[in-house]
Amino acid sequence: MENENTRNNRVLIVDDQEEIHEDFEEMLKPALIYSLPSDLASAFDSEEEEVGFLPEFELLHARSGQEAFEVVKSFLDDGKPIAVIFMDVRMPPGCDGIETTRRIREIDKDVEVVIMTAYNGRPLSEIVRNIEFLHKLLYIRKPFAREEVQQITISLVEKWNVEKELAEKNRQLRISEQMLREELKDALAKMLKGFLPICAECKKIRDDSGSWNQIDAYIQKHTGTKFTYSICPECAVKLYPELYEDNVKLKN
């Protein structure tokens, strides 16, 4: 996995209610407990054990759809994409969470989105009909449990980082393959340019050390090209005349 310094732990909370932002700070910022005086913190031993597994999330906040879009775009422009967005559905006035998610998808197709709602007015069927990349969309209802939010956040942040790491490895593999093709092409071009000493009878090629090599062995040595072998029709007639004549009789 990636180094802790390069991992993306950015989580954006989008909601018009201030108490929701405070709830997320309390659920996903366990360091707040450890700042308590030791005698007071001892009363929360069980809670310390519960939150100790959480990574250090970078929590960001937006109170409207437009603000959320601007935050996502600003971080993208700085080369620091957001991994997970918790998006409220109802945020009057302006764009609701569904429209905001659609707009964000246009500039960032990798972000994981969790739709939050306390109402039944926007059924899941309507939500998924208007949002692409359903493999990067979750839907939860308010009020949600502390453990639910923690588990979702951990899983989606990890999912974002794993997918990004795999995409980078695939990109590097494609570059390596392209470089290898170019190197083979250049090697073959260098080998074939100018004059090659070749035997007029057996077609062997003389290398720089004066040794005579079969042409296929020479090319393989200098370019890494692998050969497969068969027999052309002319050589088949020459090497196996009886078999060839039998085939001609059968055809006639």
N, C-alpha and C positions, 0 to 999 in steps of 0.2 A: 504493500500500500504506500500512499504518498507520505512524505515527511509531514510532521505536525505543522511545520511552518508554511507548507504549501496547501494544506487541506482547506477546503471551503466549508466553514461552519456558519455561514451567514444565513440568518432566518429573519424574514420580514413579516411583521404582524400588521394586518390591514383591518381596521375596525374604527367606527366612529364613536365607540363608547370607551372612555378612559379606563374604566374598571377592567375591561378585557385586557388592555395592555398591561395593567398592573398584575393581573392574574398570570399572564405569560412570563413576566419578569420573575414572579415568585416560583412558578413551576419549572422554569428552565435556567434560573440563575442560582444554583445551590450555594455559591460562594457567599451569598448574603447571610446564610446561617452561621458560617464559620467566623464571621466578623463580630458575632456576639461575644460578650465577656465569658470567660471560661466557666464561671459558676452558673451563669444563665444558660449557656449552650449545653451544659450537662443535662439539663432537663429535656433536651431534644435529641438524645442519643439515638433513638430509633429512627428519627427523621434524617439524621446525619448518615446513617447506614443506607437509608433508602435513596438519597440523592447523590451519594458518593460516586455512583457509576456514571453520572452524566458528564459528557465532555463539555468543554467551555464554548458555548455558543455565542456568536456575535449577533445580538438581537437588535433589529432595526424596526422603526415604527412609522406608520402612515395612518392618517385619520380620514382619508378619502381616496376614491379610485384614482383621481388625477394625481394626487400626491404619490400614491403607490407607483404609478407608471413612471413618474419623474425620478423616483428613487431607484427603480430598476434600471432605467436608462442611464442615470448618472453613474451607477456602479459598473454597468457594462462598459461605458466609455472609459472608465478608469482601469479596465481589465480585471475587475473584481466582481464577477457575476454572483447573484444570490442563489443559494441552493434550494431553499424551501420558502414558500409563501403561504401563510395562513390568511385566507381571504374571506371576509364577511360578505354576505349576499346583499343585505340592505344597508346602504350608506347614503341617505339623502343629505343634501341634494347632489346632483351630478350622476356620473356613471355608477351603476351598481356593480357588485362583485363579478357577475357573469361577463358583462361588457368589458370591465377592467381586465379580467383574465384573458379575454379574446385579444385585446390590444397588446397586452404584455407578450402573449404567444407570438405576435408578429415580429417582435424584436429579440425574443429569447425563447427558443424552443426546448431548451434543456431544463428549465426551472421546474421543480416539483411544486404543485399547487394543491392545497387542502382547502376545499370550500366549507365555510362554517355558516350555519343558519339556525335560528331558533324558531323559524316559521315553516308552515307546510305549504305556503303559497307558491313556492318554486319547486316542483317535484324533481327528483333526480333525472327522470326521462327528459325534461325540458333543459336541464343543465347540460347533460352530456350531448344533447343535440346541437348545442351552440358552441361547444369547446372541442378543439382538436387535441390529439395526443392524449388519449384517455389512459394510456399506461403511465402517465405522469399526473394523474388527477385522483384525489380522494375527496370524500364527502362525509362530514361529521355534523352531528346536531349539538347545539347548545342545550343545557349545560353539559360540558364534557368532563370526564374524570381526569385528575392530575396524571395518573399513570398512563392513560390513553394518549395524552398530548406528549408526554415524555417518550413513550415507545414510538409513536409516529414520527416525531422529530428525529430521534436517533436513527431510525430505519431509513428515512428519506434522505437525510444528510449523507449517510453511508452509501446509499444507492447512487446519489448524484456523483460522489467522488469515485466510486467504482466504475461507473459508466464513463466518466471523463478520463480515467486512467486507461481503460480499454480502448477508448477512441484515440488517445495519444499513441498507444502502442501500435494500433492499426495504421495510424498515419506514418509512424516511423518505419513500419514494415513496408509500406508502399514506397516510401522514399528509398529505402535500402534496395528494394527490388528494381526500382527505376535506375538507381546508381549502378547496380550490377549489370543491367542490360546495356547501359551506356559504356561501362568499362569493357564488356565483351565486344560491343560494337567497335570501340576504339582499338581494342587489341587486334581484332580481325582486320580492321582497316590498315593498321600499321604492318601487320604480317603480310598482307596481300599487295601493298603498294610497292611500286618499283618492280624488280625482277626477282623471281624465285628459281633457284637451280633445281630443275626437275628432270628425272630420267625419261628419255624419249620412249623407252620400251616399257619399263615396269611402272612408271609414273611415281616413283619414290622421290621425296624432296630432301635435299641436303640442308642440314641446319648449320648454325654458325660454328659448331665444333667439328664439322666435316662428316658427321654421321648421316647415313641415309635412312629416312623414316617413311613409313607408309603415310600417304597424304592424310588419312583419317587420324592417325596417331599424332601427326604434326599439328593439325588443327586443334585436336583435343588438348594437347600439351600447352598450346599457347593461348587458348580461349576458354578452356573448360567445357566446351561443347560436347555433349554426349551423342553417340551415334547408335542407330538401330540398323540392322542389316537385313537385306532381302536380295532377290535376284531379278534383274530386268529381263524382259522377254527375249532380247537378243542373246544374252548370256545363257538363258535357260535352253535355248535351241542348241547353242554351241556345246554346253556341258552335258545336256541330257537329250541327245537327238532321238533315242528310242522312245522316251516318254513323250516328247513333242510330237513325233510322227503318230503315235497312238492317239493322242488328243485330236490331231487333224483328221484321222480316219473316223473317229467317233462323231466329230462335228459334221462330216460329209455323209 
